[in-house]
Each structure stands twice: as C-alpha cells, then as structure tokens.
Amino acid sequence: MERNLWIDYLRTVITVLVVAHHAAMAYTTFAFFDTEVYIRSTSPVVDANRWIGLDVFMAFNDTFFMALMFFISGLFVFPALQKKGASAFTKERLLRLGLPFMVAVTFIIPFAYTPSYYISHNQFNFFDFVSDYLFVQQWPVGPPWFIWVLLVFNCIAALIPMHIYSAIGEKITRAAKLKPIQFFVVLFFIVLLSYAPVSIVLGHYAWTGFGPFDFQVNRFLFYFTFFMVGVVLGCTKWGNYFFKGKMLLGLPWSGWALKSLCAFVLFMLYTYCGIGVKWHGIIQSMVFSLLFVLCSICISFACLALFRAYLKKSNPAMDSLCKNAYGIYLLHYIPVSWLQFALLDTTLPVVLKFLIIFIVSLCSSWAMVYFLKKIKIVNRFV
C-alpha cells in the first residue's frame, strides 16, 4: 500500500493528542500521587488544581487513540513484508523500534521521572535516584510501552504466511462493500471478544510486565486486533471498498461523528454519573466493555472518514510535524513532566497550565527532534 497523505497526517495528529493527553494527566479530578512508590501514581507530577473537563478529554482519548494508532501502524506491515521478506523485515523493525525503545527507557524516561523522585524525597541524589528507579519503581516504561508492544506485534505478523493475509483481506473488503452494516456488526463483536473477557476478569485498567516491558494486559488482545485488521487491509486496496466519495461504509464523517458522540455520551453517563452502579459486577463490566468498544470503533471510523475526505493537500508545517512525530513521541515526556513540576506552586488557572505545558512540550520536543535528526545515526532510526 502506498503511503497516503491523509493517513500520515492522521497518525501525526494522534501523536499530538498523546502529548496533550500527558499534559492533562496532572490536572484530572482522579489524579493521585503515591509518595512511597511514585510509579503507582497516575502521572509523574500531580497538581493540587484539577478540572473535570480534562477528565472528559482524557476519557475521550483513551477510548480510541492508541487503538487507532495500532491500526494505522498495521496498514504498512504487509507492503514492507512483501518488499523485504520476513527476515529482513524483522531485522529492520528490531532496529527501527527496538533500538529507540531501549534508548528511551534507559536515558529519556528516567529524566522525565526525576521530578517524581524529588517530590517523593524532597531532595535529589543521583545514585539514590538510580537505585530507587531500578529496584523500587522497577524501571518505569512511560509512553514507550507502545513501541515495544508494536515491535512484538510486528514480529508476530512476520510469522504468518502472506497468502493468509491476502485471502482474509479479500473477504473483508468484499464484505465491507456489499454488506457494510453486517461488516460493522461482525467487527464490533470481534473487537468486543478481544477486550471484554480479559477486562471482566482482570479489570479495565490492569497493567503488568517486567521492568520496562510493561503493558496494559487487558488491552493486549484488543490492540492486537486493531493492528491485525490494519495488516490485513494493508494487503488490499481497502480504500476502494470502504470509501465511496466522502462516505465510509455508507456514512459521511459527520454521521460517524454523531454516532461517536452518542456512544461517548452514553459511556460518560455510565462511568461518571453512576448509571448501573447497583448492577452486578459482571454486568457492570460487560456494559462498560460494550460502550468502550463502540466508542473505539465509531471514533476511529469518524477520524478515518474525516481525514480522507478533507486532507488532500500537503502543508509544510504538517509535513515537518510528520517527519518528526516519532521523535516527538519519544521525547515529549521530559518537557511535560518538568513543566508540570515547574508550575506546581503557581496560581495560574488549570486550563492555562494545561495549554502552556501542551504547547511548550510539543514545540520544544519538535525542535529537539528537528536538530537531533541532523545527526546521521539519529535520522536513520527516528
């Protein structure tokens, strides 16, 4: 599959949302800081000032943006496998994903968590920090969790014979074109099956792992499903089957946006307003799963439809952001956490704090990556 401008721009916008998401984490009403083991905190820095609007913003992001990122990443797997072969593809992914991951968790993320150590201990000693970081906090992974999980998904994808992707892709595209409603229903239940059983047993926000190889265990199959749908569609000209003009599966982006809004409002009413609070635990969890998966698919479809319909012309600023998005993802946690720390004792309104941190973190990490990529080895892998 050839790279499409709108897909590149969508992936870049999701990266920007990741920066905004982390900038907001210090100011949600549910945020807390564990001074004993700060990795258990909701954010490296937690401010006393909160705003429920950022709860809504984070909940909205959480329902779809990483799932959509895995889907988009999957779209490029089959063409790369076809061009390079499984062995060369795996080696390339190990370098492109594995090496930046190890550099990030070894040098970048510890610096991002330095304010957390200072808040917990009211002082800083380098050797004590390193010891605490590795053995008490157990080597936190931070945002690069996505990179190592994506590497695992890529390696699994490389093991599957390519003719299987082609056979499944042909059936999926035909179903999407001829029976879009049935296709959506089947997709919904497949994704639900990948999410609900594990989440009902382990909880909806369950993390596990060893050292920096940490991940959200209840969403592993959920993300893998989105990724594999992307891989399968990547071996077809899926746009010719899913889209007709500005319509995706028979609906314009506004139609998907309306469905997304309805699904998300129901999700927020259920999770924040106590609807169903007296229901049995399994029923509660199942309803949560149904609404979460519905939001994930509808919002993802709305984004795909919107960007394909209207992003047809290149923009120099967006092109630069695209080229540096991977590096921004790797670096942004440093300015985010340090700016949150710097603004802890200020009396600025929460929204202003959030905007300052988001904008400065995005621009500073963008600038850092731009200049770092002038170094040949950095430019090769980032």
C-alpha positions as CSV (number, residue, x, y, z in Angstrom):
1,M,0.0,0.0,0.0
2,E,1.3,3.4,-1.0
3,R,1.6,6.0,1.8
4,N,-1.3,8.3,1.8
5,L,-1.0,11.9,2.9
6,W,-4.2,11.7,5.0
7,I,-3.0,8.6,6.8
8,D,0.3,10.2,7.6
9,Y,-1.4,13.3,8.9
10,L,-3.9,11.3,11.0
11,R,-1.0,9.4,12.6
12,T,0.7,12.7,13.3
13,V,-2.4,14.2,14.9
14,I,-2.7,11.2,17.2
15,T,0.9,11.8,18.3
16,V,-0.1,15.4,19.1
17,L,-3.0,14.1,21.1
18,V,-0.7,11.8,23.0
19,V,1.3,14.9,24.1
20,A,-1.9,16.7,25.1
21,H,-3.1,13.6,26.9
22,H,0.0,13.5,29.1
23,A,-0.1,17.3,29.6
24,A,-3.6,16.9,31.0
25,M,-2.8,14.0,33.4
26,A,-1.6,16.1,36.2
27,Y,-4.9,18.0,36.4
28,T,-7.7,15.4,36.3
29,T,-10.0,15.0,39.3
30,F,-9.0,11.4,39.7
31,A,-5.2,12.1,39.7
32,F,-3.3,10.9,42.7
33,F,0.4,10.8,43.7
34,D,1.9,7.9,45.7
35,T,4.9,9.3,47.6
36,E,6.1,5.8,48.6
37,V,6.1,4.2,45.1
38,Y,5.6,7.1,42.7
39,I,5.2,4.7,39.7
40,R,1.8,3.8,41.1
41,S,0.7,7.5,40.6
42,T,-1.5,8.5,37.7
43,S,1.2,10.9,36.5
44,P,4.8,11.7,37.2
45,V,3.6,15.0,38.7
46,V,0.2,15.7,40.2
47,D,-1.1,19.2,40.7
48,A,-3.5,20.2,43.5
49,N,-5.6,22.1,41.0
50,R,-8.0,20.0,39.0
51,W,-10.6,20.4,36.3
52,I,-13.2,17.8,35.3
53,G,-13.1,19.0,31.7
54,L,-9.7,17.3,31.4
55,D,-11.3,14.1,32.8
56,V,-13.6,14.1,29.8
57,F,-10.8,15.0,27.4
58,M,-8.6,12.1,28.7
59,A,-11.6,9.6,28.7
60,F,-12.3,10.6,25.0
61,N,-8.7,10.0,24.0
62,D,-8.4,6.8,25.9
63,T,-11.3,5.2,24.1
64,F,-9.7,5.3,20.7
65,F,-6.4,6.9,20.1
66,M,-3.9,4.1,20.8
67,A,-6.2,1.5,19.1
68,L,-6.3,3.7,16.0
69,M,-2.5,4.2,16.2
70,F,-2.1,0.4,16.2
71,F,-4.5,0.1,13.2
72,I,-2.6,2.7,11.2
73,S,0.7,1.0,12.1
74,G,-0.6,-2.3,10.8
75,L,-1.5,-0.8,7.4
76,F,2.1,-0.6,6.5
77,V,3.2,-4.1,7.6
78,F,2.2,-6.2,4.5
79,P,3.8,-3.9,1.9
80,A,7.0,-4.0,3.9
81,L,6.9,-7.8,4.3
82,Q,6.2,-8.1,0.6
83,K,9.2,-5.8,-0.3
84,K,11.8,-7.1,2.2
85,G,10.7,-10.6,3.2
86,A,10.0,-11.8,6.8
87,S,13.7,-12.0,7.9
88,A,14.8,-8.6,6.7
89,F,11.5,-7.0,7.8
90,T,12.0,-8.4,11.4
91,K,15.6,-7.1,11.5
92,E,14.6,-3.7,10.3
93,R,11.8,-3.5,12.9
94,L,14.2,-4.5,15.6
95,L,16.5,-1.6,14.7
96,R,13.7,0.9,14.0
97,L,11.6,0.1,17.1
98,G,13.8,-1.9,19.5
99,L,16.8,0.4,19.5
100,P,14.9,3.7,20.1
101,F,12.9,1.9,22.7
102,M,16.0,0.9,24.7
103,V,17.5,4.4,24.3
104,A,14.2,5.9,25.5
105,V,13.7,3.8,28.6
106,T,17.4,4.0,29.6
107,F,18.0,7.7,29.1
108,I,14.9,9.7,28.3
109,I,12.2,8.3,30.6
110,P,14.4,8.4,33.8
111,F,14.9,12.1,33.2
112,A,11.2,12.5,32.9
113,Y,10.6,10.9,36.2
114,T,13.3,12.9,38.1
115,P,10.6,15.4,39.4
116,S,8.7,12.4,40.8
117,Y,11.7,11.4,42.8
118,Y,12.2,14.9,44.1
119,I,8.6,15.3,45.1
120,S,8.7,11.9,47.0
121,H,12.0,12.6,48.8
122,N,12.3,16.4,48.9
123,Q,15.9,16.1,47.8
124,F,17.9,14.5,44.9
125,N,20.9,12.2,44.9
126,F,21.8,10.7,41.6
127,F,22.9,7.3,42.9
128,D,19.9,7.0,45.3
129,F,17.7,8.0,42.4
130,V,19.1,5.3,40.1
131,S,18.8,2.6,42.8
132,D,15.2,3.7,43.6
133,Y,14.3,3.9,39.9
134,L,15.5,0.4,39.1
135,F,14.6,-1.6,42.2
136,V,11.7,0.3,43.9
137,Q,10.0,1.8,40.9
138,Q,11.1,-1.3,38.8
139,W,12.3,0.7,35.8
140,P,9.2,2.5,34.6
141,V,8.5,2.4,30.9
142,G,6.4,5.5,30.3
143,P,5.0,6.2,26.8
144,P,7.5,3.9,25.0
145,W,5.3,0.9,26.1
146,F,3.6,1.4,22.7
147,I,6.9,0.9,20.9
148,W,7.9,-2.4,22.4
149,V,4.3,-3.8,22.1
150,L,4.3,-2.7,18.4
151,L,7.6,-4.5,17.9
152,V,6.1,-7.7,19.3
153,F,3.0,-7.3,17.0
154,N,5.3,-6.8,14.0
155,C,7.3,-9.9,14.8
156,I,4.1,-12.0,15.2
157,A,2.8,-10.6,11.9
158,A,6.0,-11.6,10.1
159,L,5.5,-15.3,11.2
160,I,2.1,-15.6,9.4
161,P,2.2,-16.7,5.7
162,M,1.4,-13.8,3.4
163,H,-1.2,-15.7,1.4
164,I,-3.4,-15.8,4.5
165,Y,-3.5,-12.0,4.7
166,S,-4.5,-11.8,1.1
167,A,-7.3,-14.4,1.5
168,I,-8.7,-12.7,4.6
169,G,-8.2,-9.2,3.1
170,E,-10.2,-10.1,0.0
171,K,-13.1,-11.4,2.1
172,I,-13.1,-8.4,4.4
173,T,-13.1,-5.8,1.6
174,R,-15.9,-7.6,-0.2
175,A,-18.0,-7.8,2.9
176,A,-17.4,-4.1,3.7
177,K,-18.5,-3.1,0.2
178,L,-21.5,-5.4,-0.2
179,K,-22.8,-5.6,3.4
180,P,-21.4,-2.7,5.4
181,I,-23.9,-3.0,8.3
182,Q,-23.2,-6.7,8.7
183,F,-19.5,-6.0,8.4
184,F,-19.7,-3.3,11.2
185,V,-21.6,-5.7,13.5
186,V,-19.1,-8.6,12.9
187,L,-16.2,-6.2,13.5
188,F,-17.8,-4.9,16.7
189,F,-18.2,-8.4,18.2
190,I,-14.7,-9.5,17.2
191,V,-13.2,-6.4,18.9
192,L,-15.5,-6.9,21.9
193,L,-14.3,-10.5,22.2
194,S,-10.7,-9.3,22.2
195,Y,-11.5,-6.8,25.0
196,A,-14.3,-7.9,27.3
197,P,-13.4,-11.3,28.7
198,V,-9.9,-10.3,29.9
199,S,-11.2,-6.9,31.2
200,I,-14.0,-8.5,33.1
201,V,-11.6,-10.9,34.8
202,L,-8.6,-8.5,35.4
203,G,-10.2,-5.1,35.3
204,H,-10.3,-2.4,32.7
205,Y,-7.1,-0.7,33.7
206,A,-4.8,-3.6,34.5
207,W,-1.1,-3.3,33.9
208,T,1.6,-5.9,34.2
209,G,5.1,-6.6,32.9
210,F,8.7,-6.9,33.9
211,G,10.9,-3.8,34.1
212,P,10.4,-1.5,31.1
213,F,8.4,-4.2,29.4
214,D,5.2,-3.1,30.9
215,F,1.8,-3.1,29.2
216,Q,-1.9,-2.8,29.8
217,V,-2.7,-6.5,29.9
218,N,-6.4,-6.3,29.5
219,R,-5.9,-4.4,26.2
220,F,-3.2,-6.5,24.7
221,L,-5.6,-8.6,22.5
222,F,-7.7,-5.5,21.9
223,Y,-4.8,-3.6,20.4
224,F,-3.5,-6.7,18.6
225,T,-7.0,-7.0,16.9
226,F,-6.8,-3.4,15.7
227,F,-3.3,-4.0,14.5
228,M,-4.1,-7.2,12.6
229,V,-7.1,-5.6,11.0
230,G,-4.7,-2.9,9.7
231,V,-2.3,-5.6,8.5
232,V,-5.0,-7.5,6.6
233,L,-6.4,-4.3,5.0
234,G,-2.9,-3.2,4.1
235,C,-2.6,-6.0,1.6
236,T,-5.6,-4.7,-0.3
237,K,-6.7,-1.5,-1.9
238,W,-9.1,-1.2,1.0
239,G,-9.9,2.5,0.3
240,N,-11.8,1.4,-2.9
241,Y,-14.1,-0.8,-0.9
242,F,-14.6,1.1,2.4
243,F,-15.0,4.5,0.9
244,K,-17.3,5.9,-1.7
245,G,-16.6,9.6,-2.3
246,K,-16.6,11.1,1.2
247,M,-18.5,8.2,2.7
248,L,-17.1,5.4,4.9
249,L,-19.3,2.3,4.9
250,G,-22.1,4.4,3.6
251,L,-21.8,7.2,6.1
252,P,-20.1,10.6,5.9
253,W,-17.7,11.6,8.6
254,S,-20.4,13.7,10.2
255,G,-22.6,10.6,10.5
256,W,-19.8,8.7,12.2
257,A,-19.1,11.8,14.4
258,L,-22.7,11.7,15.5
259,K,-22.6,8.0,16.3
260,S,-19.3,8.7,18.2
261,L,-20.9,11.5,20.2
262,C,-23.9,9.4,21.2
263,A,-21.6,6.4,22.1
264,F,-19.3,8.6,24.1
265,V,-22.1,10.4,26.0
266,L,-23.5,7.1,27.0
267,F,-20.1,5.9,28.1
268,M,-19.6,9.0,30.2
269,L,-23.0,8.8,31.7
270,Y,-22.3,5.2,32.6
271,T,-18.8,5.7,34.0
272,Y,-19.1,9.2,35.7
273,C,-22.8,9.5,36.6
274,G,-23.3,6.2,38.4
275,I,-25.8,4.7,35.9
276,G,-25.8,1.0,36.6
277,V,-23.9,1.4,39.9
278,K,-26.3,-1.2,41.6
279,W,-25.9,-3.8,38.9
280,H,-24.0,-7.0,39.4
281,G,-20.2,-6.6,38.9
282,I,-20.0,-8.7,35.8
283,I,-22.9,-6.9,34.2
284,Q,-21.3,-3.6,35.1
285,S,-18.1,-4.6,33.5
286,M,-19.8,-6.0,30.4
287,V,-21.8,-2.8,29.8
288,F,-18.6,-0.8,30.2
289,S,-16.9,-3.1,27.7
290,L,-19.8,-2.7,25.2
291,L,-19.7,1.1,25.4
292,F,-15.9,1.3,25.3
293,V,-15.6,-0.8,22.2
294,L,-18.4,1.0,20.5
295,C,-16.6,4.3,21.2
296,S,-13.3,2.9,19.9
297,I,-14.7,1.8,16.6
298,C,-17.0,4.7,15.9
299,I,-14.5,7.4,16.8
300,S,-11.8,5.7,14.8
301,F,-14.1,5.5,11.8
302,A,-15.0,9.2,12.2
303,C,-11.3,10.1,12.2
304,L,-10.6,8.0,9.1
305,A,-13.6,9.4,7.2
306,L,-12.8,13.0,8.1
307,F,-9.1,12.9,7.2
308,R,-9.7,11.0,3.9
309,A,-12.4,13.4,2.9
310,Y,-10.7,16.7,3.6
311,L,-6.9,16.3,3.9
312,K,-5.8,16.2,0.3
313,K,-3.2,19.0,0.1
314,S,0.2,19.0,1.7
315,N,1.0,21.6,4.3
316,P,4.7,22.5,5.1
317,A,4.1,22.7,8.9
318,M,2.3,19.3,8.9
319,D,4.9,17.7,6.7
320,S,7.6,18.8,9.2
321,L,5.5,17.5,12.1
322,C,5.0,14.2,10.3
323,K,8.8,13.8,9.8
324,N,9.4,14.4,13.4
325,A,6.4,12.7,15.0
326,Y,8.2,9.6,16.1
327,G,10.9,11.6,17.8
328,I,8.3,13.8,19.5
329,Y,6.6,10.7,20.9
330,L,10.0,9.6,22.3
331,L,11.0,12.9,23.8
332,H,7.8,14.8,24.9
333,Y,7.5,13.2,28.3
334,I,10.6,15.2,29.5
335,P,9.2,18.7,28.9
336,V,5.7,17.6,30.0
337,S,6.8,16.3,33.5
338,W,9.3,19.1,34.1
339,L,6.8,21.8,33.1
340,Q,4.2,20.3,35.3
341,F,6.7,20.3,38.2
342,A,7.7,23.9,37.5
343,L,4.1,25.1,37.6
344,L,3.1,23.2,40.7
345,D,3.2,26.2,43.0
346,T,1.8,28.8,40.6
347,T,-1.7,30.2,40.9
348,L,-2.4,30.0,37.1
349,P,-5.8,28.6,36.1
350,V,-5.8,24.9,35.3
351,V,-6.7,25.3,31.7
352,L,-3.9,27.8,31.2
353,K,-1.4,25.5,32.9
354,F,-2.5,22.7,30.6
355,L,-2.2,24.8,27.5
356,I,1.2,26.1,28.4
357,I,2.5,22.6,29.1
358,F,0.9,21.1,25.9
359,I,2.1,23.9,23.5
360,V,5.6,24.3,25.0
361,S,6.2,20.5,25.3
362,L,5.0,19.9,21.7
363,C,7.1,22.8,20.3
364,S,10.2,22.0,22.3
365,S,10.2,18.3,21.6
366,W,9.6,19.1,17.9
367,A,12.6,21.5,17.9
368,M,14.8,19.0,19.7
369,V,14.0,16.2,17.2
370,Y,14.5,18.5,14.2
371,F,18.0,19.3,15.3
372,L,18.8,15.8,16.6
373,K,17.9,14.4,13.2
374,K,20.8,16.3,11.6
375,I,22.9,13.6,13.2
376,K,23.0,10.8,10.7
377,I,22.5,7.9,13.1
378,V,19.5,9.6,14.8
379,N,18.0,10.4,11.4
380,R,18.4,6.8,10.4
381,F,16.4,5.3,13.3
382,V,14.0,8.1,14.3
